[in-house]
């Protein structure tokens, strides 16, 4: 999709990406297209332009090195993300210069690496996710490694786990259920709006390629584990905070952001029941979660422990 300006909305955060250079033809990746919105006042404003990055200097301290694709420096009071790939060469193929509050910035694309008529996504992964996670961590919310599902009753179920925990499996089990929507099979954003914790879909999907811009109030959190039978065990708040944190994406180079993330997750576990869920990889897991027995369990205090199939 070729546009002069792209406006995205992810988790009720609006981001505008534009270029004053007509030769910079902007595009949006397929998974992100459902997050396009009409032009409006943005929370984040990004300008994209060509540049020659062969002489770029990193005069500020290095804050983070991903070990592969990107590095982060602080230069003249702004954050500088540089992105490199063996496909191109040693010179970064793009850099992003972002203000401390991540509300404005520019993306510089190394012109010699691109064809003049090439369609460009200046916020192409992982920059888009980095931009939003840093913006969220300054007081807006937290992104977690999780599958999010809205059931037929409008309740939001968050299935949390690292890679191979079963998020994609769980997403596919729910995918074709009546009146069910999978918000994402891999990345969910949590925000507190009013008195509720809301979970939002993101375009950063996993193997199931499920991504929705919808949101729903969060009803329960489940830490995934595969098992021979469906079992639900309520978790202590302290354990839940730790497990959520290990599956979140805070900027570890920012102390204030870390403090906010921990305080936010504490608020989540104080308001939302958290469980360890071991499940069989078949439809019985969905019925178990939807079942009347679980409905009664959910109404009880989450500090206790439950036995197999939710029994006390």
N, C-alpha and C positions, 0 to 999 in steps of 0.2 A: 504494500500500500504506500503510494507516494503522496506525501503531504508537506505543506510548508511549516506546519506546526502540529505537534502531537501532544494531546492532553490525556493523561492517564489518571485514573483514580484507583488506588489500592488501599484498602482498609480506611476509607474516608479521608485519605491524604491525596491531594491533587498535585500532580507534577506536570509542568509544561516543558516540552523540549522543542526548541526552535533554532533556526539558523538564518542569519541575514544574507548568507551566500546562496544564491539559487543553484549553484553547482553541487551543493550538499543536499542530496535527495534523501529524505528521511523515510524510514520504513519501520514497521512494527512486526515482531515475530508473531507467529500464528497464535501461540498460547496467550499472548498479551492482548490480542485484538478485542476480546470481550471486556477488557478493562478500559477501553477508550470511552471518553465522555465528551460532550460538547464543551467548547471553550468557557472557562470560568476563572475566577480569581484563584491562582495556584498557591499552594503551601510551599512548593519547591519550584524554582525557575532555573532551567538549564539552557545555555546557549552552546551550540555545536559549530565548530569551524575547522578548516584545514590549517595545518601547521607543518613546519619542518622540525621534528623532534630530535634530530641527530646531534644537536648541540645543547640539549636540555641539561641543566645542572641541578643537582640535589644538594643544596647548600644547608638545608635544615637537617635535624636528626631523623634517623629512620625509626619509625614507631612500630612497624610490623612488616614481616615478610611471610607471605603465604607458602614460600618454598617452591612455588611453581609459577603461577600466572601473574600475581600482582604484589606490589610493595606499596607501603604508605610512608610518606615523609611529611614533616611539618616545615613549610617554607614560607617565610615572611607572613606568619600569622594565619596561613590557610593550610588546609589538608591537600596534599598532592598524592593521588593514587596513580601509579604507573602500571601499564599492562603490557606484557611481552609474551611472545610465542615463538617457539622454534620454527614454526611455519614461515614466519616473516624474517626474523634475524635478531640481532642483539639490540637494535633500537626499538624502544616501545612503539607499539602500533597506535596507542592512544594514551593520553593522560587526562585526569579529571582534577581540576582545581576547585575546591569547595570551601565555602566559608565555615567558620567554626560551628554555626548552628545548622549547617547543611540545608539552608533555605535557598541559597543561590550558588551558582557556579558555572563553569564552562568545561566543555569536553573538547580537547584538541586531538585531531586525527592526523597521523603522519601521512601526508599526501603521497609520497612515493610508493607506499604499500598498496594503494587502492587505485582501481580503474576510475577514470573520470566520470563514467556513467554508472558507477556502482551504487546500488541502494544501500543505505547505511542505517544501522540502529545504534546511535551513539551510546545509549545506555545498555547495550548488549551485555548479557550475563558474563561476569558476575557483578558488573558495576551497578545495574539496577537494584539488585538485592542489597548490595553494600550501602547504597544511598539510602534506601528505606530503613534498613536495620539501624544505621547510625542516627537517622532522623528520629525514629521511634525511641531509641535509647536515651534521648535527651528529655524525655518526659511524656511520650505519647503512647508507648506500648512495647510489646515484646514479640519477636518472631520465634516460633518453636518448631522443632522437627516432629511433625505430627500429621496425621490424617484427621480431617474434620468432617463430620456428617450431621446433617439436619434430618431428623426422622419425621414421620408422618404427623406427629403431634407438635412439631415445631421446636423440639428440644435439640440442643446442640451437644454432641458427643465428641470429645477430643481424645484420640488414640495416639499416645505419645511413645516414641521409641527411636533408637538409633537405626542405622541401616541394618537390614535383615530381621528387624524385630517383628515385622508382620504388618506394617502400615499399608503396603500395596495390596496384600492379601485381604485385609479388612476392608479397604476401599472397594475392591471388586466384589466382595460378598454383599455390600450394601448397594452397589451401583444400580442394579435393576429392580430394587424394591419399590413398591408403589409409594408415590408421594415423598420419596427420599431424594435428597440432593447431597452429593459429595462435594464439599468446598475445595478440597485439595487432598491428594494422596501423599503429600510429602512436607509441605510448608504451610503453617497457619499463623496468622497474626492475631494476638490477643490485645484488646484495648478495654479500658474502663470508661464507660460512657454513662453518666448519671450513677445510678445505684447498681448497674449491671456490668458483668464482664461479658464482652462480646467477642466472638471469634469470627474471623474473616478469611475467605479464600484468597489465595495468591496465584500469580501466574507461574510460580516456580514449582512445577509438578514433578512427580516421580515417574516410575515405569508405567503406571496406569494412565498417565497423561490427562489427569482430571484436574481442572482448574476453573473455579467459579468466582465472580466478583461479589457474591452474596455474603451476607452476614447473618448471625443468629446468636441469641443469648446462650452463653455456655451453661450447660446443665451438670455435666460430670466429666471428670478427667480419668483416663484409664492408662496405666503403664503396661505396655504390651509384653506378653510372653507366650510362646506356643506351648501347648500342652496336649495331653491325651483326653482331657475332659474340660468342660467350661467351668472355670472357678473364678470367684471374685473375692478379693481380700481388701478391706478398707485400710487405708494408709494413714500413719501419723503425719501431722503437719510438717514436722522437721524433715522427715524422709521425703515427703512430696516436694518440698522446696528444693532439696538437693537433686532429686531426679528430674524435676523440671529444668533446673538450671543447667544440668549437663546436656539437656536437649534444646537449649536456647542458643541464640546467636548474638550475644552482647559484644560490643567492641572492647576487647580486653585491654586495650591501650588507653582507655578513658576511665579514670576512677569514678567520676561522677556518674557516668553511664552505668557502670557496674553496680554502684549503690542503688541507682534507680531500679535497675533490673531485679535485684534481690528484693527490694521493698515491694515492687509490683507483684512478683511471684508469691511473696508472703500474703499479699492481699487476695490473690487468687485462691490459695489453699485455705484461707480463713473463710471464704465465701462459697467455695465450690467443693463438693465431696470428691475425694481422690481415691482411686482403687488400683490395685494390681489385678490385671485381667489375663489369665491364661485361657487360651481358647483353642478349640478344634477348628481347623481351616475349612469349615463347611457352613452351610446356612444355619446350623443349630446355634452357632455363636450369635448370629443376629437375633434369632428368636429368644435366646437367653437374655440378651440385653434388653429387648423389648418386653419381656415377660412380666406378668403381674408380680411375681416374686421379687424381681429387681425393683419394681415400682415401690413396693413396701420397704425394701432395703434402703432405697434412696431417701426415704422420708425419715430415716433414723440418723442419729449423730454419726458423722464419719470417723470419729476417733476410735471406735471399737473395731474388733476384728471379726470377719465372717468366715465361715467354713466353705466347703465345696458347694457350688451352685447357690451361694448366697445365704446359706443357713447359719443361724447363730449357734 
